[in-house]
Amino acid sequence: MNDDMLTGEWKQMKGVLKSWWGQFTDDDFNDIGGQKDKLIGWVQENYSRTREQAVQEVDARLKEYSDKYGSTVNDLKAKAYDIGETVVGKAREGATAVRSGMEKTSSYFQEKTFDSIGSDIADLVRKYPVQSVFLGLGVGIWLARGIKR
């Protein structure tokens, strides 16, 4: 695990650090702040290790963490990327459908006269009377709320 990864993963590592080194406190966690050199110095000081021993111990623990949790993080990143791609794809499909609908609507209004549009609306109300009532109520409420403001 490199220094950038350690800094990025630092907050998630708190419990693991305490399990590795029982003397590790919240203050130590905040003081070290994800800096590998400070962690090495802390291990060296609190466990009476030489600099080389502390480096080896920290590297071994970070490798253990990376092996255990690194693939999980990478899997989550890959899943998030896949979800993002799916969302973008669906948004494109939606935009295409809206564009198509707008083109059809524009074409409809260009081809029809005002009287024929009224006739089409009357036919829809006859075909779907309950839905038309709910639609009318919804539009009425929406308009009423707009007037109150």
C-alpha positions in Angstrom: 0.0 0.0 0.0 1.5 3.3 -1.1 1.3 6.6 0.9 -1.6 7.9 -1.2 -3.6 4.8 -0.6 -2.9 4.9 3.1 -4.1 8.5 3.3 -7.2 7.7 1.3 -8.0 4.6 3.4 -7.0 6.0 6.8 -10.4 6.6 8.2 -11.6 3.1 7.3 -8.5 1.6 9.0 -9.1 2.9 12.5 -10.5 -0.3 14.0 -7.9 -2.5 12.2 -5.1 -0.3 13.6 -6.4 -0.7 17.1 -6.6 -4.5 16.7 -3.0 -4.6 15.4 -1.5 -2.3 18.0 -3.5 -2.3 21.3 -1.9 0.9 22.5 -3.3 2.8 19.6 -5.6 5.7 20.7 -8.0 8.1 18.9 -5.4 10.8 19.6 -2.7 8.8 17.9 -5.1 8.2 15.0 -5.7 11.9 14.6 -2.0 12.8 15.1 -0.7 10.4 12.5 -3.5 11.3 10.0 -2.6 8.7 7.4 1.1 9.6 7.1 3.2 6.4 6.9 6.3 8.0 8.3 4.4 9.1 11.4 2.9 5.7 11.8 6.4 4.1 11.6 7.7 6.5 14.2 4.7 5.8 16.4 5.3 2.0 16.2 9.0 2.5 16.8 8.4 4.7 19.9 5.5 2.8 21.5 6.8 -0.8 20.9 10.6 -0.1 21.3 11.4 -1.2 17.8 14.3 -0.1 15.7 13.5 2.0 12.7 14.0 -0.9 10.4 11.8 -3.2 12.5 9.1 -0.6 12.6 9.2 -0.1 8.8 9.0 -3.9 8.3 6.1 -4.3 10.7 4.1 -1.4 9.3 4.8 -2.6 5.7 3.7 -6.1 6.6 0.5 -4.8 8.3 -0.3 -2.5 5.4 0.2 -5.3 2.9 -2.0 -7.6 5.0 -4.7 -4.8 5.0 -4.3 -4.3 1.3 -4.6 -8.0 0.6 -7.6 -8.4 2.7 -9.5 -5.2 2.0 -7.8 -3.8 -1.2 -9.7 -6.2 -3.5 -12.9 -5.2 -1.8 -12.2 -1.5 -2.4 -11.3 -2.2 -6.0 -14.5 -4.3 -6.4 -16.6 -1.4 -5.0 -14.9 1.1 -7.3 -15.5 -1.2 -10.3 -19.2 -1.6 -9.3 -19.6 2.1 -8.8 -18.0 2.7 -12.3 -20.4 0.1 -13.8 -23.4 1.7 -12.1 -22.3 5.1 -13.4 -22.0 3.7 -16.9 -25.5 2.2 -16.6 -26.9 5.5 -15.3 -25.3 7.4 -18.2 -26.7 4.9 -20.7 -30.2 5.1 -19.2 -30.0 8.9 -19.2 -29.0 8.8 -22.9 -31.9 6.5 -23.6 -34.3 8.8 -21.7 -33.0 11.9 -23.6 -33.4 10.1 -26.9 -37.0 9.1 -26.0 -37.8 12.7 -24.9 -36.3 14.1 -28.1 -38.4 11.6 -30.1 -41.5 12.5 -28.2 -40.9 16.2 -28.7 -40.4 15.7 -32.4 -43.6 13.7 -32.6 -45.4 16.4 -30.6 -44.0 19.2 -32.8 -45.1 17.3 -35.9 -48.6 16.7 -34.5 -49.1 20.4 -33.7 -47.8 21.4 -37.1 -50.1 19.0 -38.9 -53.3 19.6 -36.9 -55.7 22.5 -36.8 -57.1 23.9 -33.5 -60.4 22.2 -34.1 -58.9 18.8 -34.8 -56.8 19.0 -31.6 -60.0 19.8 -29.6 -61.6 16.8 -31.3 -58.7 14.6 -30.4 -58.9 15.7 -26.7 -62.6 15.0 -26.6 -62.0 11.5 -28.0 -59.3 10.9 -25.3 -61.7 12.1 -22.5 -64.4 9.8 -23.8 -61.9 6.9 -24.0 -60.4 7.6 -20.6 -62.9 9.4 -18.4 -61.6 8.6 -15.0 -58.0 9.3 -15.9 -59.1 12.6 -17.5 -60.9 13.7 -14.3 -57.7 13.0 -12.2 -55.6 14.8 -14.8 -57.9 17.8 -14.6 -57.8 17.8 -10.8 -54.1 17.6 -10.8 -53.7 20.5 -13.3 -56.2 22.5 -11.3 -54.4 22.0 -8.0 -51.1 22.8 -9.7 -52.5 26.0 -11.1 -54.1 26.9 -7.8 -50.8 26.5 -6.0 -49.1 28.6 -8.6 -51.6 31.4 -8.1 -51.2 31.4 -4.3 -47.5 32.2 -4.6 
